[in-house]
Amino acid sequence: QVQLVESGGGSVQAGGSLRLSCAASGRTFSSYAMGWFRQAPGKERDFVAAINWSSNTYYATSVKGRFTISKNNAKNTVYLQMNSLKPEDTAVYYCAFTYSFITAQSAGAMEQYNYWGQGTQVTVSS
């Protein structure tokens, strides 16, 4: 089992920044991938960004150039730095963990992620 704990959500005005963190504990191994997804009210959960064990990163088109995913292997923690936030970024953000090696084609596939965090709310006001 792997437990994921997210933090860093909150409210910010458009143009502002937030940094989300997700700490993984339990049966983590050196080779894994983690990702971020988000779900706005009344909408499906969408892919945001992911990073695999070799530090390759993948982004949704809507956040590319504004969001940066990174990780600290020693702490089993992944971060999502969100800059130039827009009201349409408002959503609950979920951290996800997989033992699979993800690629550009598979990074956004929710079914390959084995564990999920509880979510953290991000609200961007105009």
N, C-alpha and C positions, 0 to 999 in steps of 0.2 A: 504494500500500500504506500501511496505517496500522498502527503498532505500539502496543500497549497494555501498560503495566506497572503492575500493582497492588501495593499495599503497605498495611501497617497491620493485617493480621490478627493473631490471637493468641488467647490463652486468658484468660477473665475469668469472674468469678463472676456469678451471676444478680443483676440490678439494676445491673450495671456498664455502662461505656461503652467504645466503640472508635470510631475514625475510620479509614475506609478511603480510600485515594487511588488514582486511576488517571490516569496521565500518558499522553497520546496524542502520538505523533510520526509524521512522515512526511507523506503527502498529506492533511493536514487543511485544512479550509476554515472560513470564519467561520460558515457555515450547516451545522450538524450537530447531532445529538442523541446523548446518551450515556445508558446505563442500567446498572443493576445487577440481576443475577439471582443466584440461589443454588440449590445442589443438595445436599440432605442424602443420607446413605448410603441406597442402595436406593430413592431417590425421583427423580422427574423434576425437571428444572431449572425453577424458578419465577421469575416476575417479582418484583422488589422495589421498584424506583423508577427513574424516568427524568427527564431534563431536556432540553428542546429549546433551540434557539439563542436563542429569545426568553425563556428562563428560566422558562417554564411547567414546572411539576413534576407528577409523577404518582406515586402510591404504591399498593402492594398494601394491601388492607384490613388485613392482619395486622400491618403495620408503621406504619400511619398514626398520627401523634401521637407516635411513638417515634423514628423515623428521619427524617433530613433530608438531602436531596440538594442539592448546590450545585456551582458551577463557577467556575473562574478562567480566563477566556478568554485572558488574556495568557500563561498557562502551559499552556493546553490540558489542564487537569487538572480532573477531577470528583471530588468528595468524597462520602462517605456517612457522616454522623455517626449513630451508633447508640447510643441511650440506653435505659435500662430493659431491658437485654437479658434474654432468657429462654432456658432450655435448648433450646427448640424453634427458636431462631434459629441453632443450631449447623448449619453447612454450609460448603461451599466457595463463596465469593462470586466471581462473575465480572463483569468490566466488559465493556461492549459499546458499539460505535460504529456509527452509521448516518448516511448522508448524507440520509436522508429526514426530512421534517418529521413528527414524531410527534404524535399526538393522544391524548386519554384512551382512545379506542377501540383505538388501535394500539400504544400504548406497551409493552404486554406481549407483543407478537407477536415471538417470537425470530427468525422468518424474515426480518424486515426489517432486522436488524442485520447489517452487513457484516463486522465484525471483532470478535474476542473476545480478552480477555486470558487469561492462563494460570491464573488463579484464586488466591485466597488463603483459607486456612483460618481460620474463626472458630469457636471452641469456648466454649460457655457452660456452666458447671457449676452445679449446684443447691446 
